[in-house]
């Protein structure tokens, strides 16, 4: 259906984002359960989700907290995991940067893997969208996912350890990231970054306090950036005009 109004843009984003409930629901449920197992009470788990709203960073911080990791390492690790969101923001700025400050602030809070992946594809393939339509679409992608995440977190924290291990909820985490990675490997530089991070992460698991995650992320970003520079230079050499 063609996007002709701000309202239709929002509902298009809502429909596109709805399937991600199949991932974010169990994902949020798992976080709530693990938070309860780590000793957080329901209000603490909810404040954690509401204030951070970044699943991977939340899981990373929670795991390190259970291991009595120094606070500095916890903060650095969570920030490293979320560095990709800074890149998402930079990528979205040409499309959403002209919006009012309060809208950009809300968009920053709601910038997660699924909202970015859906929005950037929508904006690149439909350049005729107005700024208000793009912003409405972006918010629509989180129209059911964000509330679903919070409700699932609440339920998970409420029931805590009562959920049987046979449900295999811990397997949702790698599945969620695999589902996100595929559509985002759109250029050779993305592939190089992913490959470099994976190759680094495997031996880096021997590092304490999950520092391997930080190292692999930095290596992946540097490799991707270098690959992009090299590809641009090669393109210029082929076509100087």
N, C-alpha and C positions, 0 to 999 in steps of 0.2 A: 504494500500500500504506500502511495506517495505521501511524503511529508509536506503538508501545506500550511499547517498552523503550529503554534507552540504546543498546544494540547496534543495534537497528533504525534508530535515529536516525542513528548513525554511518554505516551502510551506505547510508541514504537520501542523506546528504550526499556520500558517496563516489560514488554513481551520478550524482547531479546535477552533481558537479564533473568527472567523467571526460571529458565532451566538450571541456572546456577544454584538454585535452592537445593537441588539434589546433592550438591557438594557442600555448600555453606551450612546447610542444616545439620548433617552429621558432623561436619567440621566444628561447628559451634557447640554441639552436644558434647563432642569429645573434649573440647577445651573446658567446658563446665565440669565435666567428670574429673578431669585431671587436676583442675583447680581445687575441687573438693578433696581429692586424694592428697593434694599438697598441703591441706590444712586451711585453705581459704574458706570463709563462710560465704553464703550466697551474696550479700551486699558487696563484699570485697571482690568477688568474681565479676559481678555486674559492673562495678566501678572500673575494674581492670579493662573490660571489654569496651565500655562506653568511652573511656578516656583515651584508649589507644586505638581501637578499631583497626587492628592490623594482625590478622591471624598468625602469620609466620613469626612476627616479632613477639607476639604474646606467648606462643609455644616455646620459642627460644628462651625468653626470659624466665618462664615458669620452670623449664627444665633446669636451667642454671641455678635458679633459686633453690630447687630441691637438692642440688649438689653442693649447696653452701658456697657457691662461687662468689668471689669478691664483687661488691657492688659495681665497681668501675668496669669490670669485665662484662657484667650483665648489661650495663648501659651501652658499652661499645658494641657488643654482639647484637643487641636489638637494633641499634642504629645501622650496623653493617647490613643486617638482613633487610632493613627498610631503605637502604640507599637507592634501590631500584625505583622507589616511589619518587625520589627527586628527579630521576631521569624521566619518569612518566610525566611529571609536572612540566618539565622543560619541553617535552614533546607536545603536550596539550596547550601550552601557552599561545602559540600562533592561532589557535582556534577559540580559546576561552579567555585569553588575556585581556580583552577589552570589556569584560563584564564588570559590574559594580563590585566593590571590595567585599561586601558581605556575601555575594554569590561565590566569589573566588575563594573566600575563607571556607564556606560550606563545601565547595568542590574539593578543596585541599583535604578536608577531613574525610571525604568520601572517596578519595582516590585510592582504589585498591586494584588488584590484578584484573578482576573481571570488568570493572567499570572502565578501566583504561583500554583493555583489549577490545572491548566492544566499541567504545567511543572512537578510538583512533581509526579503526577500520571504517566506521560510519562516516566520519568527517572527511577521510581521504577519498572515499568513493562517492560522496555527495557534497562536493564543494559549494553547491548552490545554497546550502542551508544558511539561514541567518544566524547571528550570534545568539539570539534568544532561543531559537530552535535547537542549536547545538547544546546550549546550557540545559534546556529542558530534557533533551535526549540523555545527557550525562546523568542528570538527577534521576531520570526514569530507570536507568540501568541498576540503580540501587533501591528502587521503589519497593521491592519485596525482599531483596537480598539482605539489606541492612537490618530491617526489622526481624527477618527470619533468623539472622545470626544472633541477635540479642535474645530472642525468645528461646532459641536452642541452647544458648549459654545458660540462661536461667534454669531451664529444665534439667540440663546436665548437672549444674551446681546443686540443684535441689535434690535430685535422686542420688548423686554422688556415686559411691561404690556399689550401689544396688544393681547397676547395669552389669550383666554377666560378661566375662571376658570373651565368651564364645561369639559375641556379636562382631568382634573384630573391628571395632571403631578406630583402633590405632592405625589401621591400614588406609583410612581416609586421607590422612595427611600426605603421603607420597602420591596418591591418586590425584588429589587436588592440584598439586603442583605440576604433575605430568599433563593434566588437562589444560593448564594454563600455558605451559611452555610451547607446545606444538604450534598454535596459531601465531605466536609471537616471533618465531624463527623465520622472519620474512626476508632477510638479507644475508649475504655471506658473512657480514660482520657479526650479526646475531649468532650465527652458527659457530663462528670462531670463538666468540665469548663463551658460549655454552660449553663447547668442547674443552676449552682451556680450563674453565672452572671445574668441570667434572674430573678431568685428568689430575688437577691439583688437589681436589677434595679427597680423593681416595687415599693417597699416602698421608695427607694432612690430618686424617682422623686420629693419628697418634699424638697430636698436640693436645695439651691439657685444656680444660675449660671450654671446649668447642672452639678454640681459636682457629682450627682448620677452616671453619666456616668463613671467618673474616679473611683469611689468607686466600682462600679459593675465590671469594667474591672480588677481591682486589685484583687478583691475577686475571680473572675473567673480564673485568671492566677494562683493564689495561690492554689486554689482547684484542678485545672488540674494538676499542678506540684506535689502536694501531692498525688493525685490519681495515677500518673505514678510511683512515688517512691514506694507506697504501692503495686502496681501490680508487679513491678520488684522484690520486696522482697518476695512476695508470690510465684512468679515463681521460684526464687532461692530455696525457702524452699521446693517446690515440686520436683525440679530437681537440686540438689546440684552440679552435674557434669557439 
